[in-house]
Amino acid sequence: MGGEELKMWIRLNYISDIKEFSEGCRFYNSLIWLKQDRQVINGKSIMGIFALDLNRPVEIEIETENKNVMDDFYSFVEKWEVKNEEA
């Protein structure tokens, strides 16, 4: 891995959320993963996101060498963040 990582839980409630999330992830030149149980999905894949159980929160992880990129990504996804108690 080598770079900085951000892990958090998000919930994508609407098709518009999924589209906005997936399209926004494409602006980052970083690995972005959505994890749920044993599934690991590329956050840039809209079809992959639809393979998840979207009634439940998913863990998101970004791998980057750049703290500014990590901070910007966190700002982008925080509107979907759920607290650990909900995850």
C-alpha positions in Angstrom: 0.0 0.0 0.0 2.6 2.6 1.0 0.3 5.7 0.8 -2.2 7.2 3.2 -5.5 5.6 3.6 -9.0 6.9 4.5 -11.6 4.4 5.6 -15.2 5.3 6.5 -18.7 4.0 6.1 -21.1 5.5 3.6 -24.7 4.9 2.5 -25.8 5.6 -1.1 -29.6 5.8 -0.8 -30.6 7.0 -4.3 -29.7 6.2 -7.9 -28.6 9.9 -8.1 -26.2 9.3 -5.1 -24.7 6.3 -6.9 -24.2 8.2 -10.1 -22.7 11.3 -8.4 -20.4 9.1 -6.3 -19.2 7.0 -9.2 -18.6 9.9 -11.5 -16.9 11.9 -8.8 -14.5 9.0 -8.0 -13.2 9.2 -11.6 -11.6 12.5 -10.9 -9.3 10.9 -8.4 -6.1 9.2 -9.7 -6.3 6.8 -6.7 -7.6 3.4 -5.9 -11.0 3.7 -4.3 -12.7 0.6 -2.9 -16.1 -0.1 -1.6 -16.3 -3.1 0.7 -19.2 -5.0 2.1 -18.8 -8.4 3.7 -16.4 -10.2 1.3 -17.2 -8.1 -1.7 -14.6 -5.5 -2.8 -15.8 -3.2 -5.6 -14.0 -0.5 -7.6 -15.6 2.8 -6.5 -15.4 4.0 -10.1 -17.6 1.2 -11.4 -21.3 2.1 -11.4 -22.2 -1.5 -12.3 -20.1 -2.8 -9.4 -21.8 -0.5 -7.0 -25.2 -1.9 -8.0 -23.9 -5.4 -7.1 -23.8 -4.3 -3.4 -26.7 -4.4 -0.9 -27.4 -0.7 -0.9 -29.9 -1.1 2.0 -26.8 -1.4 4.2 -23.8 1.0 4.6 -20.6 0.1 2.8 -17.0 0.7 3.9 -15.0 3.0 1.6 -11.3 3.2 1.3 -9.0 5.4 -0.8 -5.3 4.8 -1.2 -3.2 7.8 -2.1 0.3 9.2 -1.5 -1.1 12.8 -1.3 -2.8 14.1 1.9 -4.5 16.9 -0.1 -6.1 14.3 -2.3 -7.3 12.3 0.7 -8.7 15.4 2.4 -10.5 16.5 -0.8 -11.9 13.0 -1.3 -13.1 13.0 2.3 -14.9 16.3 1.7 -16.5 14.9 -1.4 -17.9 11.8 0.3 -18.7 13.1 3.8 -22.3 13.9 2.8 -22.9 10.1 2.6 -21.0 9.2 5.7 -22.7 7.1 8.4 -21.4 6.8 11.9 -19.8 3.5 13.1 -22.9 2.7 15.2 -25.0 2.7 12.1 -22.6 0.6 10.0 
